[in-house]
């Protein structure tokens, strides 16, 4: 496994986190950011919720990374 494959895998994982809907998926499971206000944010569940919200917040750079990846794959074959 090369570095490029690792980068593509991380990009796919970030895409999967970015499309999670808070109302339909995260809310019923109590994985919203409002649940973790205060000192509980240092738990593993709080860290995962923070990662999900960071991926959702950074959608524009994620779209740009997707475009760059697609162009590189088209050029390199």
Residue pairs with C-beta under 8 A, 6 or more apart in sequence:
7 69
8 69
11 62
11 65
11 66
11 69
14 55
14 62
15 62
15 66
17 51
17 52
17 55
17 56
18 55
18 56
18 58
18 59
18 62
20 26
20 52
20 56
22 32
22 56
26 32
26 49
26 52
31 45
31 48
31 49
31 52
32 49
33 49
33 50
33 53
35 49
36 43
36 45
36 46
36 49
36 50
40 46
41 47
41 50
55 62
